[in-house]
């Protein structure tokens, strides 16, 4: 494997792990702060975690009782894939221009 592929995979693992960690701390993120800047950031993070919540609800066949671990796994997969595909496409576009 080339250095670029290893770098893309390492960055994708880091991004996926960050979103999985944020998913596991969803209980603390769901209480929105009164500070408008912090509250806006919390709202944005919760919106970004929706794919995992929807995936966990689908896996549990219950929209009201789902496991955070399943949501974290779904978010890890989603954001790993998005990051890896994005980095791969960006690298190809940059090589094509050079």
C-alpha positions as CSV (number, residue, x, y, z in Angstrom):
1,X,0.0,0.0,0.0
2,X,1.2,3.5,-0.7
3,X,1.7,6.2,1.8
4,X,-1.4,8.1,0.5
5,X,-3.7,5.1,1.1
6,X,-2.3,4.5,4.6
7,X,-2.7,8.3,5.4
8,X,-6.3,8.3,4.1
9,X,-7.2,5.2,6.2
10,X,-5.5,6.7,9.3
11,X,-7.4,10.0,9.0
12,X,-10.6,8.2,8.3
13,X,-10.2,6.0,11.4
14,X,-9.5,9.1,13.5
15,X,-12.6,10.9,12.1
16,X,-14.8,7.9,12.6
17,X,-13.6,7.4,16.1
18,X,-14.2,11.1,17.0
19,X,-17.8,10.8,15.8
20,X,-18.3,7.5,17.6
21,X,-17.0,9.1,20.8
22,X,-19.3,12.0,20.3
23,X,-22.2,9.6,19.9
24,X,-21.3,7.9,23.2
25,X,-21.5,11.3,24.9
26,X,-24.8,12.1,23.4
27,X,-26.5,12.3,26.8
28,X,-24.4,15.3,27.8
29,X,-24.8,16.9,24.4
30,X,-28.6,16.7,24.4
31,X,-28.9,19.3,27.1
32,X,-28.5,22.5,25.0
33,X,-26.6,25.3,26.7
34,X,-28.1,28.8,27.2
35,X,-25.0,30.3,25.6
36,X,-26.0,30.8,22.0
37,X,-22.6,29.9,20.5
38,X,-22.2,26.8,22.6
39,X,-25.8,25.8,22.1
40,X,-25.5,26.3,18.3
41,X,-22.4,24.1,18.3
42,X,-24.2,21.4,20.4
43,X,-27.2,21.5,18.0
44,X,-24.9,21.1,15.0
45,X,-23.1,18.1,16.6
46,X,-26.4,16.4,17.4
47,X,-27.6,16.9,13.9
48,X,-24.4,15.3,12.6
49,X,-25.0,12.3,14.8
50,X,-28.4,11.6,13.4
51,X,-27.3,8.9,10.9
52,X,-26.2,6.7,13.8
53,X,-29.3,7.4,15.8
54,X,-31.5,6.4,12.8
55,X,-29.4,3.3,12.1
56,X,-29.6,2.2,15.7
57,X,-33.3,2.8,15.8
58,X,-33.7,0.7,12.6
59,X,-31.5,-2.1,14.0
60,X,-33.5,-2.2,17.2
61,X,-36.9,-1.9,15.4
62,X,-37.8,0.7,18.0
63,X,-37.5,4.5,17.5
64,X,-37.7,5.1,21.3
65,X,-35.3,2.5,22.8
66,X,-32.0,2.0,21.0
67,X,-28.4,1.4,22.1
68,X,-25.8,4.1,22.0
69,X,-23.2,1.5,21.1
70,X,-25.1,0.6,18.0
71,X,-25.4,4.3,17.1
72,X,-21.7,4.8,17.7
73,X,-20.9,1.9,15.4
74,X,-23.1,3.2,12.6
75,X,-21.7,6.7,13.0
76,X,-18.1,5.3,12.9
77,X,-18.9,3.4,9.6
78,X,-20.7,6.4,8.0
79,X,-18.0,9.0,8.8
80,X,-15.2,6.6,8.1
81,X,-16.6,6.0,4.6
82,X,-17.4,9.7,3.9
83,X,-13.9,10.7,5.0
84,X,-12.1,8.0,3.1
85,X,-14.1,8.6,-0.1
86,X,-13.6,12.4,0.2
87,X,-9.9,12.1,0.7
88,X,-9.5,9.6,-2.2
89,X,-11.5,11.8,-4.5
90,X,-9.6,15.0,-3.5
91,X,-6.3,13.2,-4.0
92,X,-7.3,12.1,-7.5
93,X,-8.5,15.5,-8.4
94,X,-5.2,17.1,-7.2
95,X,-3.1,14.5,-9.2
96,X,-5.2,15.1,-12.3
97,X,-4.5,18.9,-12.1
98,X,-0.8,18.4,-11.6
